[in-house]
Amino acid sequence: MDRRTFLLLSGAGLAKLGLGATGCAVDDGADDDAPIDLGPALPRRVPASLVTTRALELDVTLNVLAGRVPLDLYGHVFVTAPVPQPGVHVFNGEAMLYRLDLESLGVKSRLLRTPCHYLDVATAGGEQAFRNLGMARMSGALGFRAMPNTTPVSLGADRLLCAVDASRPWEVDPVSLEVVTAMGGMDEWRAALPPGLFSGPFQPVFTPAHPCFDEHTGEVFAVDYALPLPNATKFARLIRWDRAGALEAYPLVLPGGGPVEIAQTAHQVAVTADHVLIIDTAFVVEGEQALGQDVSRAQAAETVLYLVRRDDLGAPGGEVEARRVTLPREAAHVVADYDDGDGQIVLHLAHLCATDLSEWLRADDVRADDGAAVRADLHGLFASGADRNHLGRHVIDAASATVTSSQLVDDDQLTWATLLYMHRGQQAHDRFEHMYYASFGFHAELLTRRVHDLYADYPHRTVPTSALPYADGRPGALLRLDTADMVIADGYRLPDGRVLSSPQFAPRRGRDGATEGYLVATVSSDDTSTPGSSGDELWIFDAADLARGPLCRLGHPDLDFGFTIHTTWAPAIAPRTSPYRVRARDDYAAAVASLPPELQAVFEAEVYPRFGG
C-alpha cells in the first residue's frame, strides 16, 4: 500500500477528507470546477516574508489547506532559495534546497553547506570575517563565498547539481540533500578576477546559474569568464563535462580574432543538437561593488548570444570559434528547440524590458512615484521593472549567424516582470509547443527613483514612464504561451498580497503531451491566519487550465522560504552512488598553507573530513 492510499484509509486520511481537519480530499481534481478557498483577502502590498525567513531545515508532511490533491501526481520537485540577509540583495544569501515529494506530500529542506560556509561561521565577527560587498560576500583572507542558491539541475535519479552565477556548481545527494563535491577542482576553472587581486583559497569563479545537461549525450555544458572590469584581461571558456572525468575547457574566440567578452553575465547556457549557445544576459554585476564602490549601471537593451558548433569541440584546450548574434530587447533566460537539423535555431525568451533584477531596495532609496522612502521591511528585494515585458520567439540561421525572424507578445495584465520559465520535461524538446512563465507583476512600492532614472531613456519602451500603473499596480501571474501561434493561451492572476514564484511542471502519471500535467509553485504572503499555514505555501495548478486557479493549497506552520528561484523535477530519486569527487584537501591545501594557523585548523576539523578527506 503506497502512502497516498494509506492517508486516505487511515485517521490521517480521514482528517484530510475534512473530518476534524482543515484539509480536503486527495482526488483527481477533475470532478469539481468550483474555485477553492484562497484564504482571506489581503491588502495590495508586497509580502515582507519574501526577504525574511527562519531558514528551518525541515522533514515534515504538508497540510492540505484547501482543494484536492490530484491522484496522478508523482515524482519529486526540487526548489532552491537564498536565505536573505538584512539589507543586502535577496540573491546574496546561503542556499536552501527544498524537496517536495509529491506522492507523500513530504517536504525536506537543507542548507547547502559548501566548504566556505564552515569558514564563514568560524570567522564571524573577527578580522577575517566574510562581508557583503554588493552582490558578493567575501573575506580579504579567504576569498569569495560559494552559495549555490539559484538552480537545481537533475542529472538522473541519484545525481543533482546546484548552481549560482558566482561559483562552480556543486553536486548534492538527492536523498540526503547534503553537498558532496564541487563540479571540477579549482585548478580546472579560471578565476573571474585578475590574479593577485584577491588572495585566499576561495577564488571567484563566474559560471552560469543554468549549466545545461544534455540528456541525449550525457554531457554538461557551462562556461567560465572574466568579470567585466576596466583594464582587466577578458576571456570566456566553454566547459564540457562527462559527469565522470576531468572538465574540458575551450577558450572562445571571435571569427575575426580576439577573445569572447561577456559584458554582463553568462547566466545561462543552452544546447541544440548541433550547437551550444552562451547567453550574455540582462543581469549586470557591477564589479566595482566588490571593491567597495557604489555603482549602478543600466543593463544592455539587447541580448547577445554566442553560437558554438558542437562538432568544433576537439581536443580540450584548443580555441573554438563563437559567432555573435544580437537579438532585440534584453533577456535573462532562453530555451532553444533541440532540433536544428535544418540549420534554423529556434529560441524562446522572456524579455526583461527595463527590468533589472541586479538592483535592489536600499536604505537610502525612495519610491519613483511619490518620493517616499521605500519600505524598510523590503530592503534587499529586487526593484520593480520600469516597463512591460515581452515574450519572444526568434529564429537564427546557423550558417550566417543572423536573425531571420522575431515575434513578440505582451499583455498588460500578465507580462510585468516575467522572471521564470518552465516547460514539460527537464531537457530540450525537439520543438517546444508550450512554454509557461511566472510574472512577478508591477508594484509601485518596489520601483525606486534610482532604477526609474536608469531606464528613463530605455530605447524599446512600451509604456511611457508617465503611464506606468502606479495606482493600480499589476499582480503576479502564471501564464502559458502557445509558441506555434505566439499567443498567450491561458493565464491566472494572483490575489492581492500574494506572490507566486518557482513554477515546476509535474507530468500526470502515464500521460504525454505538453499540457498533460500540473504546475507546482511557491506562493508567499504575510497572512498567518490560516490554520496549518505559515503564509508561505505551495499551490498546484492544472497545466491545461491555469485560469481555473489552483486545484489545491499546501502548507505547514514551519514552511518559511522567502523568495524562491528555480526548480527541477525528477520521477524518482536514489542516494548518490557516483565515485566522482573532488577532494577538498587537493583543492585547497596549497592556498590554505599560507593562512594563519587558526584558519588552517578549521579546514582540518570542518572541511576536509566532510569533503573527501
matplotlib code that plots the C-alpha trace (Angstrom):
import matplotlib.pyplot as plt

x = [0.0, 1.5, 1.4, -1.3, -3.6, -2.7, -3.5, -7.0, -7.7, -6.1, -7.0, -4.7, -6.7, -10.0, -8.6, -7.7, -11.3, -12.5, -13.3, -11.6, -9.0, -8.6, -7.8, -9.8, -9.7, -6.9, -8.6, -8.1, -9.0, -11.3, -14.8, -15.1, -14.5, -15.5, -12.8, -11.1, -10.7, -7.6, -7.5, -8.5, -8.5, -5.1, -4.0, -2.4, 1.2, 4.3, 4.8, 7.7, 8.1, 9.9, 13.0, 12.7, 12.9, 13.7, 15.9, 14.5, 15.7, 12.5, 11.3, 7.5, 4.3, 2.3, -1.3, -3.9, -5.2, -7.9, -8.9, -7.9, -4.5, -4.5, -4.1, -1.9, 0.8, 4.2, 7.9, 9.9, 10.2, 13.4, 13.4, 16.4, 16.2, 18.6, 18.3, 18.0, 20.5, 19.4, 19.8, 21.6, 20.3, 18.0, 20.1, 23.2, 22.3, 23.0, 21.5, 18.5, 17.3, 13.7, 12.5, 8.7, 7.8, 4.5, 3.1, 3.6, 3.3, 6.6, 9.0, 12.7, 15.0, 18.6, 21.2, 23.8, 26.9, 29.8, 33.4, 33.4, 30.2, 32.2, 34.9, 32.1, 30.7, 34.1, 35.3, 32.1, 32.8, 36.6, 39.1, 39.0, 35.2, 33.2, 31.4, 28.8, 30.0, 27.3, 26.3, 29.2, 30.2, 33.9, 36.8, 40.1, 42.0, 39.7, 38.2, 34.6, 31.6, 30.1, 26.3, 24.6, 21.2, 19.7, 19.2, 19.0, 19.8, 18.8, 21.5, 19.5, 17.8, 21.0, 22.7, 21.8, 23.7, 23.0, 24.4, 24.7, 26.4, 29.3, 30.6, 31.3, 28.3, 28.1, 26.8, 24.2, 22.8, 19.1, 18.0, 20.0, 20.4, 23.9, 26.6, 29.0, 31.5, 32.3, 32.0, 35.7, 38.6, 39.7, 42.6, 40.1, 38.3, 39.7, 39.2, 36.9, 39.2, 42.9, 45.5, 46.7, 43.8, 42.3, 44.1, 42.7, 41.6, 38.1, 38.8, 35.9, 34.6, 31.8, 29.7, 26.1, 23.5, 22.0, 24.6, 22.9, 22.7, 22.1, 20.3, 20.7, 24.6, 25.1, 27.2, 27.0, 27.9, 28.9, 31.3, 33.7, 34.6, 36.2, 34.2, 33.9, 36.3, 38.2, 41.6, 41.1, 42.0, 39.0, 38.3, 35.5, 35.8, 33.3, 33.3, 32.2, 31.9, 31.0, 29.9, 32.8, 36.2, 38.1, 36.4, 37.2, 37.8, 37.8, 38.8, 36.2, 37.4, 35.5, 35.7, 37.9, 40.2, 40.3, 38.5, 34.8, 33.9, 30.9, 29.8, 27.1, 26.7, 26.5, 23.6, 22.5, 23.9, 21.5, 22.1, 20.7, 21.6, 24.4, 25.2, 25.9, 24.6, 26.1, 23.8, 25.1, 22.1, 20.4, 21.9, 24.6, 27.1, 29.0, 32.4, 33.3, 30.9, 33.3, 35.9, 33.6, 32.3, 28.6, 28.0, 24.7, 24.6, 21.7, 21.7, 22.1, 18.9, 19.6, 20.5, 23.9, 24.5, 27.3, 26.9, 29.4, 29.3, 29.5, 31.4, 34.2, 34.9, 38.1, 40.9, 40.4, 42.3, 42.0, 40.4, 36.9, 35.1, 32.0, 29.8, 28.0, 24.2, 22.2, 18.5, 16.3, 15.5, 17.2, 16.6, 17.8, 16.6, 16.4, 15.2, 16.2, 14.4, 16.8, 16.2, 18.2, 18.9, 17.6, 20.1, 17.4, 17.8, 14.5, 14.8, 12.1, 12.9, 11.2, 12.4, 13.1, 12.4, 13.8, 13.5, 16.8, 17.0, 20.5, 19.2, 17.7, 16.0, 18.5, 18.1, 18.6, 16.2, 13.0, 9.9, 9.7, 6.0, 5.9, 9.5, 8.7, 11.2, 10.9, 9.5, 12.2, 10.9, 11.5, 15.2, 17.1, 14.3, 15.0, 13.5, 10.3, 10.7, 10.3, 8.4, 6.1, 7.9, 7.6, 7.7, 9.8, 10.3, 13.4, 14.8, 18.5, 20.0, 23.0, 25.0, 25.0, 24.5, 21.7, 18.2, 15.7, 12.5, 11.3, 7.9, 6.9, 3.9, 2.9, -0.1, -0.9, -2.2, 0.2, 3.7, 5.2, 8.5, 8.2, 11.1, 10.8, 10.0, 9.0, 8.0, 7.3, 10.4, 13.7, 15.7, 15.2, 12.4, 12.8, 10.1, 8.5, 4.8, 4.0, 6.0, 5.0, 6.1, 5.7, 5.4, 6.2, 4.0, 4.4, 4.5, 4.9, 6.4, 9.3, 10.2, 12.9, 13.8, 17.3, 16.0, 13.4, 16.1, 18.5, 15.8, 14.1, 15.5, 15.0, 15.0, 12.3, 9.8, 6.3, 4.7, 5.7, 7.2, 4.3, 1.8, 3.3, 0.5, 1.5, -2.1, -3.5, -0.3, -0.2, -0.4, 1.9, 0.7, 1.1, 0.7, 1.0, 2.4, 1.4, 4.7, 3.3, 0.7, 2.6, -0.5, -1.0, -3.4, -4.0, -3.3, -4.0, -3.5, -2.6, -4.8, -3.6, -0.9, 0.4, 3.4, 4.0, 7.4, 9.3, 6.7, 7.6, 5.9, 5.0, 3.5, 0.4, 1.4, 1.1, 0.1, 2.1, 1.6, 2.9, 0.0, -0.7, 0.4, 0.4, 2.3, 3.6, 4.6, 5.6, 3.2, 4.3, 2.2, 2.2, -1.0, -0.6, -4.3, -4.9, -4.6, -1.8, 0.0, 2.8, 1.6, 4.2, 2.5, 2.7, -0.1, -0.9, -2.5, -3.8, -1.3, -4.0, -6.3, -4.4, -7.3, -9.3, -7.0, -5.2, -6.5, -5.2, -3.1, -0.5, 1.3, 2.8, 3.4, 7.2, 7.4, 9.1, 11.0, 11.5, 11.9, 12.4, 14.1, 14.5, 13.3, 13.6, 11.6, 12.7, 10.4, 12.4, 15.4, 18.1, 21.2, 24.2, 26.5, 28.8, 32.5, 33.2, 34.5, 36.9, 38.9, 38.9, 42.4, 43.7, 41.6, 42.6, 45.8, 48.3, 46.4, 45.5, 49.2, 49.6, 46.7, 47.0, 47.1, 43.6, 42.1, 44.1, 42.6, 39.1, 39.9, 41.3, 38.4, 35.4, 36.2, 38.5, 36.5, 33.3, 34.6, 36.7, 39.4]
y = [0.0, 3.4, 6.3, 8.2, 5.2, 4.9, 8.5, 8.0, 4.9, 5.9, 8.5, 11.0, 10.3, 10.9, 14.2, 15.2, 14.2, 17.0, 15.1, 17.2, 18.9, 22.0, 20.0, 18.4, 15.1, 13.8, 13.3, 13.5, 17.2, 16.7, 16.4, 19.8, 23.1, 25.4, 27.8, 26.8, 28.9, 31.1, 32.4, 35.9, 39.0, 40.8, 44.4, 45.2, 45.2, 43.1, 40.5, 41.2, 37.5, 37.5, 38.9, 37.2, 33.5, 31.4, 29.1, 26.0, 22.6, 20.5, 17.0, 17.5, 16.5, 19.3, 20.1, 20.2, 23.7, 23.8, 22.0, 18.5, 16.9, 15.1, 11.4, 11.2, 13.4, 11.7, 12.4, 15.0, 18.8, 20.5, 24.2, 26.5, 29.7, 32.1, 32.8, 36.6, 38.7, 42.1, 45.0, 43.2, 41.8, 38.9, 36.7, 37.2, 34.5, 31.0, 28.3, 26.4, 23.4, 22.1, 18.8, 18.2, 14.5, 14.7, 11.3, 11.7, 15.5, 15.4, 18.4, 18.1, 21.1, 21.6, 24.4, 23.6, 23.9, 24.3, 24.4, 28.2, 28.0, 26.5, 29.3, 31.9, 30.5, 30.2, 33.7, 35.6, 38.8, 38.5, 40.3, 37.6, 37.5, 37.4, 40.7, 41.7, 43.9, 44.4, 41.1, 39.3, 38.0, 37.9, 37.8, 39.5, 36.5, 33.7, 34.9, 34.6, 32.7, 29.9, 29.8, 27.6, 29.1, 29.6, 26.5, 22.7, 20.5, 16.9, 14.5, 11.4, 9.7, 9.8, 13.0, 16.6, 19.8, 23.1, 26.2, 30.0, 32.7, 33.3, 29.8, 26.5, 24.1, 21.7, 18.1, 17.3, 13.9, 14.0, 11.9, 13.4, 16.9, 17.0, 18.7, 16.1, 17.7, 20.6, 20.1, 20.3, 21.3, 25.0, 24.4, 23.3, 26.7, 30.1, 32.9, 35.8, 38.4, 39.2, 37.0, 38.5, 40.9, 38.7, 36.0, 33.0, 29.5, 30.6, 32.3, 33.9, 31.8, 33.2, 30.5, 30.1, 29.7, 27.4, 24.9, 22.7, 18.9, 17.3, 14.1, 12.9, 12.8, 12.8, 16.0, 19.0, 22.4, 25.6, 28.5, 30.5, 34.1, 37.3, 39.7, 42.9, 45.4, 48.3, 47.2, 43.6, 40.7, 39.4, 35.7, 33.2, 29.4, 26.8, 23.9, 20.4, 17.6, 13.9, 13.7, 11.3, 12.7, 16.0, 19.1, 20.0, 23.7, 25.5, 29.2, 31.0, 33.4, 35.6, 34.9, 38.0, 37.0, 38.1, 36.6, 36.5, 39.1, 38.7, 42.2, 41.4, 37.8, 34.5, 33.4, 30.6, 28.0, 26.2, 23.4, 22.2, 19.0, 20.8, 23.9, 25.3, 28.8, 31.1, 34.0, 37.4, 38.0, 41.0, 40.8, 43.4, 42.7, 45.9, 44.6, 47.8, 46.9, 44.2, 46.9, 48.9, 51.3, 52.2, 51.9, 51.2, 50.8, 50.0, 46.7, 46.5, 46.8, 43.8, 40.2, 39.0, 35.3, 33.3, 30.2, 27.4, 24.3, 21.2, 19.5, 22.1, 20.8, 18.8, 18.3, 20.2, 23.4, 24.3, 27.6, 27.3, 29.9, 31.6, 33.6, 36.6, 37.2, 40.1, 39.9, 43.0, 43.5, 42.0, 38.7, 36.6, 33.2, 31.4, 28.0, 26.5, 23.9, 20.9, 20.1, 22.4, 19.9, 22.3, 24.9, 27.0, 27.6, 28.5, 30.4, 31.2, 34.1, 36.2, 39.7, 41.6, 45.1, 47.7, 45.1, 45.0, 42.2, 43.1, 46.3, 46.1, 48.3, 50.0, 52.1, 55.4, 54.5, 56.5, 55.5, 56.7, 57.7, 59.9, 60.2, 58.5, 56.2, 52.6, 50.2, 49.2, 45.6, 45.2, 46.3, 43.7, 42.7, 43.4, 46.6, 46.5, 46.7, 50.1, 48.8, 45.9, 42.7, 40.7, 37.0, 36.3, 33.7, 34.2, 32.1, 32.2, 31.0, 29.0, 29.2, 33.0, 33.6, 36.1, 36.5, 35.6, 36.2, 37.6, 37.5, 39.3, 39.0, 41.1, 41.6, 44.5, 42.2, 39.2, 40.2, 42.5, 41.2, 37.9, 36.3, 32.5, 29.9, 26.3, 23.5, 19.8, 17.8, 18.9, 19.0, 20.4, 19.2, 18.9, 21.5, 23.4, 23.7, 25.4, 27.5, 28.5, 31.8, 33.3, 37.1, 39.0, 41.9, 45.7, 47.1, 50.9, 50.3, 48.4, 50.9, 53.2, 56.6, 55.3, 52.4, 54.7, 57.1, 54.4, 53.3, 56.7, 56.6, 52.9, 52.5, 49.8, 51.4, 50.1, 52.0, 55.6, 56.3, 58.7, 55.9, 53.2, 51.7, 53.2, 53.5, 50.1, 48.0, 44.6, 41.4, 38.5, 35.9, 32.4, 32.0, 29.6, 30.7, 28.8, 29.0, 28.0, 30.7, 33.0, 33.8, 33.7, 30.8, 30.7, 32.7, 33.3, 36.5, 36.2, 37.7, 40.9, 40.4, 37.1, 36.5, 33.4, 32.0, 28.8, 27.1, 23.5, 21.2, 17.8, 15.4, 13.3, 9.7, 7.7, 10.7, 12.5, 15.9, 19.4, 20.4, 16.9, 17.7, 20.2, 23.3, 23.3, 26.8, 28.6, 31.3, 33.9, 36.1, 37.7, 36.0, 33.8, 33.4, 30.1, 27.1, 24.8, 27.5, 30.0, 32.2, 30.6, 27.8, 25.5, 25.8, 23.2, 24.2, 22.2, 22.9, 22.8, 25.2, 27.8, 30.3, 27.9, 28.8, 26.4, 23.0, 22.9, 24.8, 23.0, 24.4, 23.9, 26.2, 25.7, 26.2, 29.5, 30.0, 33.7, 34.3, 31.1, 30.8, 27.9, 24.3, 20.8, 17.6, 14.0, 11.0, 9.1, 9.7, 7.5, 8.0, 9.2, 6.4, 8.1, 7.7, 11.2, 13.5, 16.5, 16.0, 19.3, 18.8, 18.5, 21.5, 23.9, 22.7, 24.9, 28.1, 27.0, 26.6, 30.4, 31.0, 31.7, 28.5, 29.1, 29.1, 26.0, 24.3, 25.0, 23.3, 20.3, 20.0, 21.1, 21.0, 18.1, 15.4, 16.4, 16.7, 13.7, 13.9]
z = [0.0, -1.0, 1.3, -0.7, -0.3, 3.4, 4.0, 2.6, 4.6, 7.9, 10.5, 8.7, 5.6, 7.3, 8.6, 5.0, 4.0, 6.2, 9.4, 12.0, 9.8, 7.6, 4.5, 1.7, 0.0, -2.2, -5.6, -9.3, -9.3, -12.3, -10.7, -9.1, -11.0, -8.2, -7.1, -3.9, -0.8, -1.3, 2.2, 3.5, 1.3, 1.9, 1.3, -2.1, -0.9, -1.5, 1.3, 3.6, 4.0, 0.7, 2.4, 5.8, 6.7, 9.7, 7.4, 9.0, 7.9, 7.6, 7.5, 7.5, 5.8, 4.3, 5.3, 2.5, 3.3, 0.5, -2.6, -3.8, -4.5, -7.8, -7.5, -10.6, -9.2, -8.8, -8.6, -6.7, -7.1, -6.0, -5.3, -4.5, -2.5, -0.9, 2.8, 2.9, 4.8, 6.3, 3.9, 1.0, -2.2, -1.6, -4.0, -1.8, 0.8, 1.9, -0.3, 1.0, -1.1, -0.7, -2.0, -2.3, -2.5, -4.5, -3.5, 0.2, 0.4, 2.4, 2.4, 3.2, 3.3, 4.0, 3.9, 1.2, 3.2, 0.8, 2.3, 2.6, 4.8, 7.6, 7.3, 7.3, 10.6, 12.2, 11.3, 12.1, 14.0, 13.5, 11.4, 8.7, 8.6, 5.4, 4.5, 1.9, -0.9, -3.5, -4.9, -3.4, 0.1, 0.6, 3.1, 2.4, 3.7, 2.4, -0.8, -2.1, -0.8, -2.9, -2.3, -4.9, -4.3, -7.8, -10.0, -9.3, -12.4, -12.3, -13.8, -13.1, -10.1, -7.9, -9.0, -8.7, -9.4, -7.7, -9.3, -9.0, -11.1, -8.8, -8.1, -9.8, -9.5, -6.6, -6.5, -3.9, -2.8, -3.9, -0.9, 2.0, 0.3, 1.6, -0.5, -1.8, -4.2, -6.4, -10.2, -11.1, -9.0, -8.6, -10.9, -13.6, -13.5, -14.3, -11.8, -12.8, -11.4, -12.3, -10.5, -7.2, -6.8, -4.1, -2.1, -0.3, -1.2, -2.4, -5.7, -7.6, -10.5, -12.7, -14.3, -15.5, -12.8, -15.5, -16.7, -19.3, -19.1, -22.5, -21.6, -25.2, -24.9, -21.2, -21.3, -19.0, -20.5, -18.7, -19.2, -17.1, -17.9, -16.7, -14.6, -16.7, -15.1, -16.7, -17.9, -16.9, -19.2, -21.0, -21.5, -21.8, -22.0, -22.8, -20.3, -21.2, -18.6, -19.0, -15.3, -14.5, -15.5, -15.8, -17.1, -20.8, -21.4, -24.7, -25.0, -27.0, -29.8, -32.3, -36.0, -36.5, -33.7, -30.0, -27.0, -26.5, -23.8, -21.5, -20.9, -18.2, -17.0, -18.8, -16.7, -19.0, -21.4, -23.9, -26.3, -29.6, -31.4, -33.2, -31.2, -27.8, -27.0, -24.5, -23.4, -22.2, -20.0, -18.5, -15.1, -14.6, -11.8, -11.2, -10.4, -8.7, -5.9, -4.8, -4.5, -2.2, -4.7, -5.0, -8.7, -10.7, -14.4, -16.8, -18.5, -22.3, -24.2, -26.4, -25.9, -27.2, -27.6, -29.0, -31.2, -30.9, -33.2, -31.2, -34.0, -33.4, -29.9, -30.5, -28.1, -24.8, -24.6, -28.2, -29.2, -30.6, -32.7, -31.3, -33.6, -32.1, -32.6, -31.3, -30.5, -29.9, -26.2, -23.2, -21.6, -18.6, -19.7, -23.1, -24.2, -27.6, -29.7, -29.7, -33.4, -35.5, -38.3, -40.9, -39.9, -38.1, -34.4, -32.7, -29.4, -26.8, -24.5, -21.8, -22.5, -19.2, -20.8, -18.4, -15.6, -13.7, -11.2, -10.1, -8.5, -5.0, -2.5, -0.2, 2.9, 1.0, -1.8, -2.4, -4.5, -8.0, -7.8, -4.7, -3.4, -0.1, 1.5, 0.4, 3.0, 5.4, 5.6, 1.9, 1.9, -0.2, -2.6, -6.2, -7.7, -9.8, -13.6, -15.3, -18.4, -19.5, -20.6, -23.8, -24.7, -27.8, -30.4, -32.6, -35.4, -36.2, -39.4, -38.2, -41.4, -41.4, -37.7, -38.4, -37.0, -39.7, -37.8, -34.5, -32.9, -29.7, -27.4, -24.4, -22.2, -19.9, -17.2, -17.4, -18.6, -16.0, -14.6, -16.4, -14.4, -14.5, -17.2, -17.3, -19.8, -19.6, -19.0, -17.8, -21.1, -24.5, -26.8, -30.5, -30.8, -27.9, -28.3, -25.0, -22.5, -19.0, -17.4, -13.9, -13.7, -10.6, -11.5, -11.2, -7.7, -7.2, -3.7, -5.4, -8.2, -6.9, -8.3, -8.9, -11.2, -12.8, -13.8, -15.1, -17.6, -18.3, -21.9, -22.5, -26.3, -26.6, -24.3, -24.5, -21.6, -21.2, -17.7, -17.1, -17.8, -15.5, -13.4, -10.1, -8.8, -9.7, -9.9, -11.6, -9.6, -10.3, -12.8, -14.2, -18.0, -20.8, -24.2, -27.4, -29.3, -32.7, -32.8, -30.4, -28.3, -24.6, -24.4, -20.7, -17.6, -13.9, -11.9, -8.2, -5.5, -3.8, -1.1, -2.6, -4.9, -6.9, -7.9, -8.9, -11.2, -11.9, -14.4, -12.9, -15.5, -15.0, -14.4, -17.6, -19.8, -22.5, -24.0, -23.4, -21.1, -19.5, -16.0, -13.2, -12.2, -8.7, -7.5, -4.3, -3.1, -0.4, 1.7, 5.1, 6.2, 9.2, 10.0, 8.0, 10.4, 9.3, 7.2, 7.8, 4.9, 2.6, 0.6, -2.4, -4.9, -7.6, -10.9, -13.8, -16.6, -19.2, -17.3, -15.4, -15.5, -13.2, -10.4, -8.1, -7.5, -4.0, -1.5, 0.7, 3.7, 7.1, 10.1, 9.7, 5.9, 5.6, 2.4, 1.4, -2.3, -4.1, -7.5, -9.9, -9.8, -11.3, -11.2, -11.0, -11.4, -8.8, -6.5, -5.0, -2.9, -4.8, -5.9, -8.4, -7.4, -8.8, -6.1, -5.8, -2.6, -0.6, 0.6, -3.0, -3.9, -1.2, 0.5, -1.3, -0.6, 3.0, 3.8, 3.8, 6.1, 9.9, 12.0, 13.4, 9.9, 8.9, 11.9, 10.6, 7.3, 9.2, 11.5, 9.5, 5.7, 4.9, 6.8, 5.1, 1.5, 0.8, 3.5]

ax = plt.figure().add_subplot(projection="3d")
ax.plot(x, y, z, "-o")
ax.set_aspect("equal")
plt.show()
